[in-house]
Amino acid sequence: MTGSGRHDQHAQHAVVVGGGLAGVTTALELADAGLRVTLLEGRPRLGGLAFSFKRGELTVDNGQHVYLRCCTAYRWFLDRVDGAALAPLQDRLDVPVLDVAHPAGPRLGRLRRSALPVPLHLAGSLARYPHLSLAERASVGRAALALRRLDPADPALDGLDFATWLRRYGQSPRTIEALWDLVGVATLNATAEQSSLGLAAMVFKTGLLSENGAADIGWARVPLGDLHDTLARTALDAAGVRTALRARVTAVSRTSEGAWRVDTEDETLDASVVVLAVPQREAHALLPAGALADPDTLLDIGTAPILNVHVVYDRKVLKQPFFAALGSPVQWVFDRTESSGLPDGGQYLALSQSVAQDDIDEPVSVLRTKYLPELERLLPAARGAKVRDFFVTRERTATFAPTPGVGRLRPGARTDTPGLYLAGAWTATGWPATMESAVRSGLGAAHAALTALGRHREHPLQEAA
């Protein structure tokens, strides 16, 4: 599927601004269609907000990223860069959920699927889920059936919040906390109160109520940089894409002949196609006049932070690859020991903390005081372990905020100016701000450009063709 690497220098030239997943996807798809492509990235690496860095002997991911079997676009991306084997999926959905606030003491439950058809595939797990009462478990089934009848693309759903809808269908505060928000906070980076019903319906209907294995979880067993930078760069090179790092774009303008000019600090490029695959505020700053009817709507798309807490112990304290927590500020804990290259038999845990507005600017000392005792509550083996290292990574604008009404603010791939396109997880993909949304946006922008150029190319996602 890789390109030949031999593009006619007189072929139509596309410039893609931004080397995250959206930009890399766009560049690969345009190059595979025969265009001459230049990819410009201001950072010294590819990967956007899903990257790795070195800390002593460790290779650290800036944050824990997972995907689901239903994420067909990101799975396509992994295949395209020859990385699928490095980020395998679970054979079957299985999520340990530990509640340390139960009056009778800590309780471990599991959300797992069976081989039965939807929606029965989760019925057995739900019937045994110890974190809800019998009546609450029964109410979940009724809400799930109602959720299946929703159309996530219905604009009316965009203006409602998920919590109001859940309460309408008999979901108690405990049910929202122990089930709906357990999943929603991690996938939407917002609580049900803060989430558009349209985006929440997309997540739950697609992930839990579409196909039996749709919610099986996958994650990288290697540093994210191996996938999104090293392998991506190899694929781009093979496809004939010229990739320029540390290339900050300063202006995008239309020439008098109707072509495009892209200025960086070091060079000026002429192009027939430009794709802005950067965050919404950067896109707003680069948009030429007339590209969107109301460009300031991009500034109305809010952002939400994610905090990641990294703890290295001198011994193994967690036997599972990951778990989710209830009754604690801790949300999700992942074992990153092997992927980080940690030597000497210790264990490296990464805590992924979404909806992190309260913690994102706290000093490391405050976060250490808050989270180390919580890990000891959750993991008895941590109580006697020595902490070799404790550090945090902060993404203050990790995702767009999926608040009610955000759908009408998200632009499509096409602008009002021919030859200029938008990509990024924040554009109108129908998905929340995920790796899946980023890749879908890149495919959408590439195919919008190819259609305008009169170049037919089969869309790699059958359902989106």
ZICOR-V925387 format. One record per run of one state. SS is the DSSP state (2 for helix, 1 for strand, 0 for the rest). FROM is the first residue (numbers start at 0). TO is the last residue. If there is no record, write none. Layout:
BEGIN
[[SS/FROM/TO] [SS/FROM/TO]]
END
This chain:
BEGIN
[[0/0/11] [1/12/16] [0/17/19] [2/20/31] [0/32/34] [1/35/39] [0/40/50] [1/51/54] [0/55/56] [1/57/60] [0/61/64] [1/65/67] [0/68/70] [2/71/79] [0/80/82] [2/83/85] [0/86/87] [1/88/88] [0/89/92] [1/93/98] [0/99/105] [1/106/111] [0/112/118] [2/119/126] [0/127/132] [2/133/147] [0/148/153] [2/154/157] [0/158/159] [1/160/160] [2/161/167] [0/168/171] [2/172/187] [0/188/190] [2/191/193] [0/194/194] [1/195/195] [2/196/207] [0/208/215] [1/216/218] [0/219/222] [2/223/238] [0/239/240] [1/241/243] [0/244/247] [1/248/253] [0/254/258] [1/259/263] [0/264/266] [1/267/270] [0/271/271] [1/272/275] [0/276/278] [2/279/285] [0/286/293] [2/294/299] [0/300/301] [1/302/312] [0/313/320] [1/321/325] [0/326/330] [1/331/334] [0/335/335] [2/336/339] [0/340/345] [1/346/352] [0/353/362] [2/363/377] [0/378/378] [2/379/383] [0/384/385] [1/386/399] [0/400/404] [2/405/407] [0/408/412] [1/413/413] [0/414/418] [1/419/421] [0/422/433] [2/434/451] [0/452/460] [2/461/463] [0/464/464]]
END
